[in-house]
Amino acid sequence: MITVTKVIKGRFELTNKYIYFFDTFSPFYYLEEINNGYDLSYFEYHSSHHNNNSLSGYTCHDFDILNDVKIPLVQLKEVQLRRYNLRRSALEFFLINESSYLINFDKTIRNKIYSKVVSMKLPYLQSNSSFRTPSDLLKASDYTHRWVNHEMSNFEYLMKLNSIAGRSYNDLSQYPIFPWILKDFTSDTIDLNDENVYRDLSKPIGVQNKKFEVYVREKYESFEDPTGTMQPFHYGTHYSNSANVMHYLIRLEPFTTLHIQLQSDKFDVADRQFYSIPSSWKILYENPTDAKELIPEFFYLPEFLLNMNNFDFGELQSNKDRVNDVSLPKWAKSPEQFVYLHRKALESEYVSSHMHEWIDLIFGYKQQGVEAEKALNVFMYYSYEGAIDVDAITDPVARNATEGMISNFGQIPIQLLKEPHPKRKSLQQSIKDKIVQGKPIVLWDQIKNLKAYYVDFCDVKRDEVIDPVIYINIPRNQIKSFIQQGLSEPLITICQSGVIGVNGWQAYERSAANLFSFEKDPSLLYNRTKKSIATQFDPNFELNSRVFVLTNDSKLLVSGAHWDNSLRVFSLSKNRNIAHLFQHSDIVTTLAIDYTSSYVVSGSKDCLCMIWKVVQEYGNCVNVEPSPFHVLYGHSDWVTAVDISNELDIVISGSKDGTVNIHSLQSGCYVKTLNFNNSDIISFNSVNIKLNNERHILIYTDSVIMKSSTRKNKYEIFVYSINGQLISYEKLSCRVQDMIFQDKYCILGLLINHKSLNTGNNSLNSSNFEDNADTKKFIDKTSKIVFKDYFDLNTMHSIRLKAAITCINLTRDESHLLVGLSDGKLIVITGDRSIK
């Protein structure tokens, strides 16, 4: 098994339920089990032993001291054919929680194992058995088409190309490759609309300085090797190898330790370390022999620029300055701002229109052969697959030396294209094409040009009491049994009374005036056919969207806020409750479910959070385990919000005690607390939290402060990194009813109060009044949807609504925002589709 830190020899076993890897070469493997008389070095493991997760008295936990791995096949998402040291002998296993394992085999059995795994018809496995080469896999996928049409970001597409071409986070010698994007690292400010700030993506990094083109070409043409072994090359170093990765990530473990091991148990000379981004670019620009490109972390991980562990890297010879944090360009005031602007540059229109040229160099037709020679893009011969037949080398010393040379120098990715890569459309052209084709448009692409439509979800004339929608969800996986005739997706709604609707939804329909289609669940028309969570909610608790979660296959609905402190599991297919979970000692106030629907986390008035495992059979969610996986402590008041990420191994919880706690999902261990208490705050009414895919946390606090002897409400939003670094802050003028945190954008549903004299309208709910020393006034509630950039919380667009917001939800393709209102309407916000 190949990992970042080491290569582990062992034994691979495939059963009908699990993939096992046993670290048979660890010294602990040879310990004898005295009581049972077994010598583990000769113990044979069979499939029958695995079925009960035990090995003759040993559970998998007995081997934690080893590097053993146990992979449930039902969590397997993808299997990719891989190379190791330029030999096609490895497989990489990807799980639904985005973790992966790279295992190298004997070349003769690798394909047999691959064929066996993909033939098992696993629930989440994306089978690619008919596409044996990476180039075939890319052609068969829709990645390039999606990227060209702005349905996939530049970052996502480059990650896909890296993965298909065999690049892996598990192997430093085949780490993912990203390009240098900018060349201006000295200006005080940077204009990303100015083409002059970008590097030339059509040329290798070694000839960004035009004056070196002649030198590099002449070096190649005049090269001679008397032995006839070496072939001519333009560059003696590589754009990606293990030393380069350690160079960039030296401030983070385990890369710090790996760097020290590489440098004979000490740090390299300070001047050769990665200490400054402007200096790194200057060295590359002025030295044609240095060909380093970048790694993905430059576009999402500001922590790698900080010396958080206070390592002593020494001092520079030129000015005696000590090397600490990485020096940034003048236009970046913090590592967070650098990564933010660098990512914006990557997604800019200029880079989008030229990225295909860089792809041709690294993954495409200019990677090898005559076109590579013309493009000044030829590297040392042993970095290319097929240049050396390692298996033909019989001398073990020579073979080890050759493998070490391949591993350390760098490896050219697998060539994916032998023809020019298509150019990406402009954003405006992409939008026009989608309008003509009747396809959905991502909200962010038309953020300045949104329109709102409404659906009368409640029939005010027929219904005696308005029963507004308080929860909306379109499941990530489409389940055909719930889909209305002629519509493609189910849209699940829950009303304030607990009535469940399985409505029909289609994000686009060319024949519809609004370019979406909504069909109300017929069962909602009559009381006798309504589906309801058959239990009473706590009458003292104001129901909201946070007390419901839906599994991504729309099989199970989990709910809280019940009077008996239980957690209820409702089966949408069976139309009944199938489980009552009694573990909390007070009302369950908030729930969240992870992206894979493997875990649910609950928060309660009892100040506790509990993590629950979702029981899955063949990829279907069938129930929730009766006992919690972990119980999380740390709050002194009731929990008002939780969120969870299986991919990031994180659970976050917010409480009325004014704190946000961060725990590990898998271990349940406490990690960190973010505290929002200060001398001005008397108490907190609520804390809400959302976690996005970019490793950021959006936090909203509703607190009470004392100002001029008068109690006032204070509304604030914060954006933090998952490591607790404050990124942005804003004080709001009104309450946030609901919110969404999606990648680079925050969507806030604001509640706006308008006071007017009481007219004696008895039909108004008493909660709409507030007492005053002189008179009683009616509070007329309207609302506003606000779209903000996460980094500076700059408002990009806002839409006023005539009633209070009850809930908001973003569709799976991010083309429509669904908003529930207190007057029974369902608002649909999407891009304006009129061509201008």
C-alpha positions in Angstrom: 0.0 0.0 0.0 1.3 3.4 -1.0 0.9 6.3 1.4 2.3 9.8 1.7 4.7 8.8 4.4 5.7 5.2 3.5 5.3 2.1 1.3 3.7 -0.7 3.3 4.2 -4.3 2.2 1.3 -6.6 3.0 -1.4 -9.0 1.9 -4.6 -8.0 0.0 -7.8 -9.9 0.4 -11.2 -9.4 -1.3 -14.3 -10.9 0.3 -18.0 -10.5 -0.5 -18.3 -7.6 2.0 -14.9 -6.1 2.5 -11.5 -5.3 1.1 -8.7 -6.1 3.5 -5.1 -5.0 3.5 -2.9 -6.7 6.2 0.4 -5.2 7.1 2.3 -8.5 7.2 5.8 -6.9 7.3 5.3 -4.9 10.5 7.3 -6.4 13.5 4.0 -6.5 15.5 2.6 -8.9 12.9 5.0 -11.6 14.1 3.9 -11.4 17.8 2.4 -14.7 19.0 -1.0 -14.9 20.7 0.0 -17.0 23.7 -3.5 -17.7 25.1 -4.8 -19.2 21.9 -1.5 -20.6 20.7 -1.7 -18.9 17.3 1.4 -17.7 15.5 0.2 -14.8 13.5 3.0 -15.0 11.0 1.5 -18.3 9.7 -2.2 -17.7 10.4 -4.5 -18.1 7.4 -7.5 -15.8 7.1 -10.5 -17.1 5.2 -13.8 -15.5 4.1 -15.8 -17.3 6.8 -13.8 -15.5 9.4 -14.6 -12.1 7.9 -18.4 -12.4 8.0 -18.6 -11.6 11.7 -15.8 -9.0 11.5 -13.5 -11.2 13.6 -10.5 -13.2 13.0 -10.5 -16.1 15.4 -10.9 -13.9 18.4 -9.3 -10.8 16.9 -11.5 -7.9 15.8 -10.1 -5.3 13.5 -9.3 -3.1 16.6 -6.8 -5.7 17.8 -4.7 -4.7 14.8 -4.8 -1.0 15.1 -1.1 -1.0 16.0 -0.5 -2.3 12.5 -1.2 -0.5 9.2 -4.2 -2.7 8.4 -7.1 -1.4 6.3 -10.7 -2.6 6.2 -12.8 -1.2 3.4 -16.6 -1.9 3.3 -17.5 -2.7 -0.4 -20.8 -0.9 0.0 -18.9 2.4 0.5 -16.7 1.9 -2.6 -17.4 4.7 -5.2 -14.7 4.2 -7.8 -11.8 2.0 -8.7 -9.1 3.5 -10.9 -6.3 1.8 -12.7 -3.0 3.3 -11.6 0.7 3.3 -12.2 3.5 2.9 -9.7 7.0 3.9 -10.7 5.7 4.0 -14.3 4.5 0.4 -14.1 0.8 -0.3 -14.7 0.5 -2.4 -11.6 -1.6 -0.4 -9.0 -5.3 0.3 -8.2 -6.7 3.2 -6.3 -9.9 2.7 -4.3 -12.1 5.7 -3.7 -14.9 5.7 -1.1 -18.1 7.8 -0.9 -16.5 9.9 1.9 -13.8 10.9 -0.5 -11.0 8.9 1.2 -8.8 6.7 -1.0 -6.3 3.9 -0.8 -3.5 3.2 -3.4 -2.4 -0.4 -3.5 0.4 -1.8 -5.8 0.2 -5.4 -7.0 2.1 -7.8 -9.1 1.4 -6.8 -12.7 -0.1 -10.2 -13.5 -3.0 -9.9 -11.1 -3.8 -6.2 -11.0 -6.3 -6.4 -13.9 -7.9 -9.6 -12.5 -8.6 -7.8 -9.1 -10.0 -4.8 -11.0 -12.3 -7.0 -13.1 -13.5 -8.9 -10.0 -14.3 -5.7 -8.1 -16.2 -3.9 -10.9 -18.2 -7.1 -11.6 -19.7 -7.2 -8.0 -22.5 -4.7 -8.8 -21.9 -2.5 -5.7 -24.5 0.2 -5.0 -22.2 3.2 -5.3 -19.6 1.9 -7.6 -19.2 3.8 -10.9 -18.2 1.0 -13.1 -15.7 1.7 -15.9 -14.9 -1.9 -16.8 -15.3 -1.2 -20.5 -12.8 1.6 -20.6 -9.4 0.1 -19.9 -7.2 3.2 -20.7 -7.4 6.6 -19.0 -7.8 8.3 -22.4 -10.9 6.1 -23.1 -12.2 6.9 -19.7 -11.9 10.7 -20.3 -13.6 10.4 -23.7 -16.5 8.4 -22.2 -17.0 10.8 -19.4 -18.8 14.1 -19.9 -16.1 16.1 -17.9 -14.7 17.9 -21.0 -18.2 18.8 -22.3 -19.3 20.1 -18.9 -16.1 22.1 -18.5 -16.4 23.7 -22.0 -20.0 24.7 -21.2 -19.2 26.1 -17.7 -20.9 23.3 -15.9 -17.7 22.5 -14.0 -15.1 24.9 -12.6 -11.5 25.1 -13.7 -10.4 23.7 -10.4 -12.8 20.8 -10.5 -11.8 20.0 -14.1 -8.1 20.0 -13.4 -8.7 17.7 -10.4 -10.6 15.3 -12.7 -7.8 15.3 -15.3 -5.2 14.7 -12.6 -7.1 11.8 -11.2 -7.8 10.2 -14.6 -4.1 10.7 -15.6 -3.0 8.8 -12.5 -2.1 11.6 -10.1 -2.9 10.9 -6.5 -2.6 12.5 -3.1 -1.3 9.1 -1.8 1.8 9.2 -3.9 4.2 12.1 -3.7 5.9 11.2 -6.9 2.6 11.4 -8.7 1.0 14.3 -6.8 -1.7 16.4 -8.6 -0.3 19.2 -10.8 -1.7 22.7 -11.1 -0.3 25.6 -13.1 1.2 28.9 -12.1 -1.6 31.3 -13.0 -0.2 34.8 -12.3 3.0 36.5 -12.9 2.4 39.8 -11.1 3.4 39.3 -7.4 4.9 42.7 -6.8 2.1 45.2 -7.4 0.2 46.7 -4.4 -3.1 45.8 -6.0 -4.1 43.3 -8.7 -6.8 43.6 -11.4 -7.9 40.1 -12.4 -9.5 41.5 -15.5 -6.1 42.7 -16.8 -4.6 40.1 -19.1 -1.1 41.3 -18.3 -1.1 39.9 -14.8 -1.3 36.3 -16.1 1.4 33.9 -17.2 1.5 32.5 -20.7 -0.4 29.2 -20.4 0.7 28.0 -23.8 4.3 27.7 -22.8 6.1 25.6 -20.2 7.1 27.3 -17.0 10.8 27.1 -18.0 10.4 29.5 -20.9 8.0 32.1 -19.4 10.9 34.5 -19.9 11.1 34.7 -23.7 14.9 35.3 -23.6 15.4 31.6 -22.6 13.6 30.1 -25.5 16.6 30.2 -27.8 18.9 28.8 -25.0 16.5 25.9 -24.2 16.0 25.0 -28.0 19.8 25.1 -28.7 20.4 22.9 -25.6 18.0 20.3 -26.9 19.3 20.4 -30.5 23.0 20.2 -29.5 22.6 17.4 -26.9 24.8 14.4 -27.4 25.2 11.3 -25.2 28.2 9.2 -26.2 26.7 6.1 -24.5 23.5 6.4 -26.6 21.4 5.8 -23.4 20.1 9.3 -22.8 17.8 11.1 -25.2 17.8 14.9 -25.6 15.7 17.0 -23.3 14.9 20.7 -22.7 14.9 20.5 -18.9 16.9 18.5 -16.4 14.4 19.0 -13.6 10.7 18.1 -13.6 7.5 20.2 -13.0 6.2 17.8 -10.3 8.1 15.4 -8.0 8.1 14.4 -4.4 10.8 17.0 -3.5 8.7 19.8 -5.0 5.6 18.7 -3.0 7.7 18.7 0.3 9.2 22.0 -0.7 5.8 23.7 -0.9 4.3 21.9 2.1 7.3 22.1 4.4 5.3 23.9 7.1 2.7 21.1 7.5 3.2 17.6 8.9 3.9 15.0 7.7 5.8 16.9 5.0 8.0 18.6 7.5 9.3 15.3 8.8 9.6 13.9 5.2 11.7 17.0 4.2 14.0 16.6 7.2 14.5 12.9 6.4 15.3 13.8 2.8 17.9 16.4 4.0 19.8 14.0 6.3 17.8 14.8 9.5 17.9 18.6 9.2 16.2 21.4 7.4 17.7 22.4 4.1 19.5 25.8 3.8 17.0 28.6 4.3 17.6 30.2 0.9 16.6 26.9 -0.8 13.3 26.6 1.1 9.9 27.9 0.1 9.9 31.2 2.0 8.3 33.7 -0.4 5.8 33.5 -3.3 7.2 36.6 -5.2 10.8 35.2 -4.8 9.7 31.7 -6.0 8.2 33.2 -9.2 11.3 35.4 -9.7 13.6 32.4 -9.4 11.5 30.5 -11.9 11.3 33.4 -14.3 15.1 34.0 -14.2 16.2 30.4 -14.3 15.3 28.1 -17.2 16.4 25.0 -15.4 13.7 25.3 -12.7 10.5 23.9 -14.0 8.3 23.6 -10.9 4.6 24.1 -11.4 2.1 24.3 -8.4 0.1 22.0 -6.3 -3.7 22.2 -5.6 -3.1 23.6 -2.1 -2.3 27.0 -3.6 -6.0 27.3 -4.4 -7.7 26.1 -1.3 -5.4 25.8 1.8 -4.1 29.0 3.3 -2.7 27.1 6.3 0.3 25.7 4.3 1.6 29.3 4.1 1.8 29.6 7.9 4.4 28.3 10.3 1.8 27.3 12.8 4.2 24.8 14.5 6.9 27.4 15.0 9.6 25.4 13.2 13.1 27.0 13.0 13.9 27.1 9.3 17.0 29.2 9.8 17.8 32.6 8.2 18.4 33.9 4.7 22.0 34.6 3.8 21.2 37.8 1.9 19.6 39.8 4.6 19.7 37.5 7.7 15.9 37.5 8.0 14.5 34.4 9.7 12.3 32.2 7.6 8.8 31.9 9.2 5.5 32.3 7.4 5.6 32.5 3.6 6.0 36.1 2.3 3.0 37.0 0.2 2.5 39.3 -2.7 1.8 42.9 -1.7 -1.8 42.6 -3.0 -2.6 39.9 -0.5 -2.8 41.0 3.1 -3.3 37.5 4.6 -2.9 33.9 3.5 -6.7 33.7 3.3 -6.8 36.6 0.9 -4.0 35.2 -1.2 -5.9 31.9 -1.7 -9.2 33.7 -2.3 -7.7 35.9 -5.0 -5.6 33.1 -6.4 -8.7 30.9 -6.8 -10.6 33.8 -8.4 -7.7 34.1 -10.9 -7.9 30.4 -11.7 -11.6 30.8 -12.5 -11.1 34.1 -14.4 -12.3 34.5 -18.0 -8.7 34.9 -19.2 -7.6 31.6 -17.6 -10.7 29.9 -18.8 -10.0 30.8 -22.3 -6.4 29.6 -22.2 -6.5 26.6 -19.9 -6.7 24.2 -22.8 -3.3 25.3 -23.9 -1.7 24.2 -20.6 -3.7 21.0 -20.6 -2.2 20.2 -24.0 1.3 20.5 -22.5 0.7 18.4 -19.4 -1.9 15.9 -20.3 -2.4 16.3 -24.1 -0.9 16.1 -27.5 2.1 18.4 -26.7 3.2 16.1 -23.9 5.3 13.8 -26.1 6.7 13.4 -29.6 7.2 16.1 -32.2 4.7 18.5 -30.8 6.5 18.4 -27.4 9.7 19.2 -29.2 8.1 22.2 -30.9 6.6 23.4 -27.7 10.0 23.1 -25.8 8.3 20.6 -23.5 10.7 17.6 -23.3 12.0 16.3 -20.0 14.5 13.6 -18.9 13.8 10.3 -20.7 13.2 8.2 -17.6 10.2 10.3 -16.6 8.2 8.9 -19.5 6.3 5.6 -19.3 7.9 2.9 -21.4 11.3 4.5 -21.5 12.7 2.0 -19.1 11.5 -1.6 -18.5 12.0 -2.0 -14.8 10.8 -5.6 -14.8 13.6 -6.5 -17.3 16.3 -5.3 -14.8 17.5 -8.5 -13.0 20.2 -6.9 -10.9 18.4 -5.9 -7.6 20.8 -3.0 -6.9 20.4 -1.6 -10.4 16.6 -2.1 -10.2 16.4 -0.3 -6.8 18.5 2.6 -8.2 16.3 2.9 -11.3 13.1 2.8 -9.3 14.5 5.5 -6.9 15.5 7.7 -9.9 11.9 7.4 -11.3 10.3 8.0 -7.9 12.5 11.0 -7.0 12.9 12.8 -10.3 9.2 12.9 -11.3 6.8 11.2 -13.6 5.0 12.5 -16.7 1.2 12.0 -16.3 -0.5 9.5 -18.5 -1.3 11.1 -21.8 -5.0 11.6 -22.1 -5.3 13.4 -25.5 -3.5 13.1 -28.8 -5.3 16.0 -30.4 -5.8 19.6 -29.3 -8.0 20.0 -26.3 -11.2 22.0 -27.0 -11.3 25.6 -25.9 -13.8 26.7 -23.2 -16.7 28.9 -24.2 -17.0 32.3 -22.8 -19.4 32.5 -19.8 -21.8 34.7 -21.8 -21.8 32.4 -24.8 -22.4 29.4 -22.4 -25.4 31.2 -20.8 -26.9 32.0 -24.2 -26.5 28.4 -25.4 -28.2 27.1 -22.3 -31.1 29.5 -22.7 -31.6 28.3 -26.3 -31.3 24.7 -25.3 -33.7 25.1 -22.3 -31.1 24.0 -19.8 -30.7 25.3 -16.2 -28.3 28.0 -15.5 -26.3 28.1 -12.3 -27.4 31.0 -10.0 -23.9 32.3 -9.5 -23.5 32.8 -13.3 -26.4 35.3 -13.3 -26.1 36.6 -9.8 -26.8 40.1 -10.9 -29.8 39.1 -13.0 -32.2 36.9 -10.9 -35.9 36.7 -11.1 -38.5 35.4 -8.6 -41.6 33.3 -9.4 -44.2 32.0 -6.9 -46.2 28.9 -6.5 -49.4 28.9 -4.3 -48.6 25.9 -2.2 -51.4 26.5 0.2 -55.0 27.2 -1.1 -56.0 30.1 1.0 -59.6 30.0 -0.2 -60.1 26.4 0.5 -57.8 25.9 3.6 -59.2 27.2 6.9 -55.7 27.8 8.2 -52.5 28.6 6.3 -50.1 25.7 6.8 -46.8 27.1 5.4 -43.9 25.0 4.2 -41.1 25.0 6.8 -38.8 22.4 5.1 -37.8 21.9 1.5 -35.4 19.3 0.0 -34.7 17.9 -3.4 -32.8 14.6 -2.7 -29.4 14.2 -4.3 -30.2 10.8 -5.6 -33.3 10.4 -7.8 -35.6 7.6 -6.6 -38.1 6.6 -9.4 -40.8 5.3 -7.1 -41.4 8.8 -5.8 -41.4 10.6 -9.1 -44.6 12.0 -10.4 -45.5 11.1 -14.0 -43.6 13.2 -16.5 -41.4 14.9 -13.9 -37.8 14.0 -13.1 -37.3 14.7 -9.5 -39.1 14.5 -6.2 -39.3 17.7 -4.1 -40.0 16.9 -0.4 -41.9 19.5 1.7 -42.9 19.5 5.3 -45.6 21.9 6.5 -45.9 23.5 10.0 -48.4 20.8 10.9 -46.0 18.0 10.1 -47.7 17.1 6.8 -45.3 15.6 4.3 -45.5 16.3 0.5 -43.7 14.4 -2.2 -44.1 16.9 -5.0 -42.9 16.8 -8.6 -40.1 19.1 -9.7 -38.3 19.8 -12.9 -35.5 22.4 -13.0 -36.2 23.3 -16.6 -38.9 22.7 -19.2 -38.8 24.6 -22.5 -42.6 24.6 -22.8 -43.1 26.3 -19.4 -43.2 30.0 -19.2 -41.2 30.0 -16.0 -38.7 27.4 -17.3 -39.3 25.1 -14.3 -42.2 22.8 -13.5 -43.8 22.1 -10.1 -46.6 19.6 -9.5 -48.1 19.5 -6.0 -48.4 16.2 -4.3 -52.1 15.1 -4.9 -52.2 13.6 -1.4 -52.1 17.2 0.1 -55.5 18.1 -1.4 -57.5 16.0 1.1 -57.1 15.5 4.8 -57.7 11.7 4.5 -54.8 11.3 2.1 -52.3 13.5 3.8 -49.1 11.9 5.0 -48.0 13.1 8.4 -45.4 12.5 11.0 -47.8 10.8 13.3 -46.7 12.3 16.6 -47.1 15.6 18.5 -44.4 18.2 18.4 -43.5 20.1 21.6 -46.0 23.0 21.6 -43.4 25.3 23.2 -40.9 24.9 20.4 -41.1 26.9 17.2 -40.7 24.4 14.4 -38.1 25.2 11.8 -36.2 23.5 9.0 -33.3 22.5 11.4 -35.3 19.8 13.1 -35.7 17.7 9.9 -33.2 15.8 7.7 -33.8 13.7 4.7 -31.5 10.9 3.4 -30.2 11.5 -0.1 -32.2 8.6 -1.5 -35.4 10.1 0.0 -36.1 6.9 1.8 -36.0 8.2 5.4 -37.0 11.4 7.1 -35.5 12.0 10.6 -37.3 14.5 12.8 -36.8 16.2 16.2 -38.7 18.6 18.4 -41.0 15.9 19.7 -42.7 16.2 23.1 -41.2 13.0 24.4 -37.5 14.0 23.6 -37.3 11.3 21.0 -35.7 11.2 17.5 -38.2 9.8 15.0 -37.4 8.0 11.8 -40.2 8.2 9.2 -40.2 5.9 6.1 -41.5 7.7 3.1 -42.0 4.5 1.2 -43.9 2.8 4.0 -45.6 6.1 5.1 -45.1 5.5 8.8 -42.7 5.9 11.6 -40.2 3.0 11.9 -38.1 4.0 14.8 -38.3 6.1 18.0 -34.8 6.8 19.4 -34.8 7.8 23.1 -31.3 8.9 24.2 -31.6 12.7 24.8 -33.1 13.8 28.1 -34.7 17.0 26.6 -36.2 18.2 23.3 -34.1 17.6 20.2 -33.7 21.1 18.8 -31.5 20.6 15.7 -30.4 17.9 13.2 -27.9 17.6 10.3 -27.0 14.7 7.9 -23.7 14.2 6.1 -23.4 14.3 2.3 -23.3 10.5 2.0 -26.2 9.9 4.3 -24.1 7.8 6.6 -24.4 9.8 9.8 -27.0 12.0 11.5 -26.0 14.4 14.2 -28.6 15.7 16.7 -28.5 18.6 19.2 -30.8 19.1 22.2 -31.8 21.3 25.1 -29.9 18.8 27.3 -26.7 20.5 26.0 -25.5 17.3 24.2 -24.9 16.3 20.7 -25.2 12.8 19.5 -23.9 11.1 16.3 -26.1 8.4 14.8 -25.1 5.8 12.1 -27.6 5.4 9.3 -28.2 1.7 8.5 -27.7 1.1 4.8 -28.4 -2.1 2.8 -27.2 -2.3 -0.8 -27.0 1.5 -0.9 -30.5 2.1 0.5 -31.0 3.8 3.8 -33.3 1.6 5.8 -33.1 2.9 9.4 -31.0 4.6 12.1 -29.1 2.6 14.6 -30.8 2.7 18.1 -27.7 3.8 20.0 -25.5 6.8 19.2 -22.1 6.3 17.6 -20.7 9.1 19.7 -22.0 11.5 22.4 -20.4 14.9 22.2 -20.1 17.2 25.3 -18.9 20.7 25.8 -22.0 23.0 25.8 -23.5 24.6 28.9 -26.8 25.6 27.3 -29.1 24.1 24.7 -27.8 23.4 21.2 -29.4 25.4 18.5 -27.6 24.2 15.4 -25.3 21.4 14.1 -23.6 20.5 10.9 -21.5 17.5 9.8 -19.0 16.5 7.1 -17.9 12.9 6.6 -15.4 14.0 4.0 -13.7 16.5 6.4 -14.2 14.3 9.5 -15.9 17.1 11.4 -19.0 17.9 13.5 -19.7 21.4 14.5 -22.3 22.6 17.0 -23.6 26.0 18.1 -25.3 26.7 21.4 -27.1 29.4 23.3 -24.1 29.6 25.6 -22.4 31.6 22.7 -19.9 28.9 21.6 -19.3 26.8 18.6 -17.6 23.5 19.2 -15.7 21.4 16.7 -15.4 17.6 17.1 -13.9 14.8 15.0 -16.7 12.7 13.5 -14.9 9.4 13.5 -13.2 9.6 16.9 -15.7 11.9 18.7 -12.8 13.8 20.1 -13.0 17.5 20.9 -11.0 19.7 18.6 -11.7 23.4 19.2 -14.1 26.0 20.5 -15.0 29.3 18.9 -16.4 31.7 21.6 -18.6 34.6 20.8 -19.2 35.9 24.3 -18.0 39.4 25.2 -18.7 42.0 27.9 -21.6 43.6 25.9 -23.6 40.4 25.5 -26.2 39.4 28.1 -27.4 36.3 26.4 -27.9 34.5 23.1 -31.2 33.8 21.5 -29.8 31.5 18.9 -26.6 30.5 17.1 -26.8 29.0 13.6 -24.0 27.3 11.6 -23.3 26.0 8.1 -20.3 24.2 6.8 -19.4 24.4 3.1 -17.2 22.2 0.9 -14.4 24.7 0.9 -13.5 24.1 4.6 -15.3 27.2 5.9 -17.9 27.7 8.6 -20.6 30.3 8.4 -21.9 31.4 11.8 -24.9 33.5 12.7 -25.4 34.8 16.2 -28.6 36.4 17.6 -27.7 37.9 21.0 -29.0 40.4 23.5 -26.9 43.4 24.5 -27.3 46.2 27.0 -27.1 49.6 25.4 -28.0 52.8 27.3 -29.8 50.8 29.9 -32.0 49.2 27.2 -31.9 45.6 25.9 -31.2 45.4 22.2 -30.9 42.5 19.8 -27.6 42.2 18.0 -27.3 40.2 14.8 -23.9 39.1 13.4 -22.4 36.7 10.9 -18.9 35.4 10.8 -16.9 33.2 8.4 -14.2 31.0 9.9 -11.9 28.4 8.5 -12.4 24.9 10.1 -9.1 25.6 11.9 -10.6 28.6 13.7 -9.2 31.5 11.6 -11.6 34.4 11.3 -12.0 35.3 7.6 -14.8 37.8 7.6 -17.4 39.5 9.8 -20.5 41.7 9.4 -23.1 43.2 11.7 -26.6 42.8 10.4 -29.7 45.0 10.9 -32.2 42.2 11.1 -32.6 38.6 12.0 -31.5 35.7 9.8 -34.4 33.1 9.5 -32.5 30.6 7.4 -29.2 30.5 5.5 -27.2 28.5 3.0 -23.4 28.3 2.6 -22.4 27.0 -0.9 -18.8 27.1 -2.0 -18.0 30.8 -2.3 -21.4 32.2 -1.6 -23.6 32.8 1.4 -27.4 33.1 1.0 -29.2 34.7 3.9 -33.0 34.8 4.5 -33.5 38.0 6.5 -36.7 38.7 8.5 -37.7 42.4 8.4 -40.1 43.8 11.0 -42.4 46.8 10.2 -44.3 48.3 13.1 -47.8 49.8 12.6 -50.7 50.7 14.9 -53.0 47.9 16.0 -56.2 47.9 13.9 -57.9 45.3 16.1 -57.7 42.5 13.5 -58.4 39.4 15.6 -57.4 37.0 12.8 -53.7 38.0 13.4 -51.7 35.6 15.5 -50.9 37.0 19.0 -47.3 36.3 18.4 -47.3 39.2 15.9 -47.8 41.7 18.6 -45.4 43.2 21.1 -46.2 45.1 24.2 -45.2 48.7 24.7 -45.6 51.0 27.7 -48.0 53.3 25.7 -49.8 51.0 23.2 -49.8 47.7 21.4 -48.3 47.7 17.9 -48.6 45.2 15.1 -45.4 43.8 13.6 -45.8 43.3 9.9 -43.1 40.9 8.8 -41.5 40.9 5.4 -38.2 39.4 4.3 -35.3 39.6 2.0 -33.0 37.1 0.3 -29.4 38.3 0.2 -26.5 36.8 -1.8 -23.1 37.5 -0.4 -19.5 36.7 -1.3 -18.1 34.6 1.5 -14.7 36.4 1.8 -15.6 40.0 2.2 -19.4 39.5 2.8 -20.1 42.0 0.0 -23.7 41.9 -1.0 -23.9 40.7 -4.6 -27.7 40.8 -5.0 -30.9 41.0 -2.9 -34.6 40.3 -3.5 -37.4 41.6 -1.3 -40.3 39.3 -0.5 -43.7 40.3 0.9 -44.0 37.7 3.7 -41.7 36.2 6.3 -39.3 33.5 5.2 -39.8 30.0 6.7 -37.1 28.1 4.9 -34.7 28.1 1.9 -33.2 25.4 -0.2 -30.8 25.3 -3.2 -31.5 22.7 -5.9 -29.0 20.1 -6.6 -27.8 21.7 -9.8 -27.7 25.1 -8.1 -30.0 26.6 -10.7 -32.9 27.5 -8.5 -33.4 28.7 -5.0 -36.6 27.6 -3.3 -38.0 29.8 -0.6 -41.0 28.9 1.7 -43.0 31.9 3.0 -45.3 32.3 6.0 -48.3 33.2 3.7 -48.2 29.7 2.2 -46.4 30.6 -1.0 -43.3 28.9 -2.4 -41.0 31.3 -4.2 -38.6 30.0 -6.9 -35.6 32.3 -7.7 -33.6 31.6 -10.8 -31.6 33.4 -13.5 -33.4 35.6 -16.0 -33.6 33.6 -19.2 -34.3 36.5 -21.6 -31.5 36.8 -24.2 -30.0 40.3 -24.3 
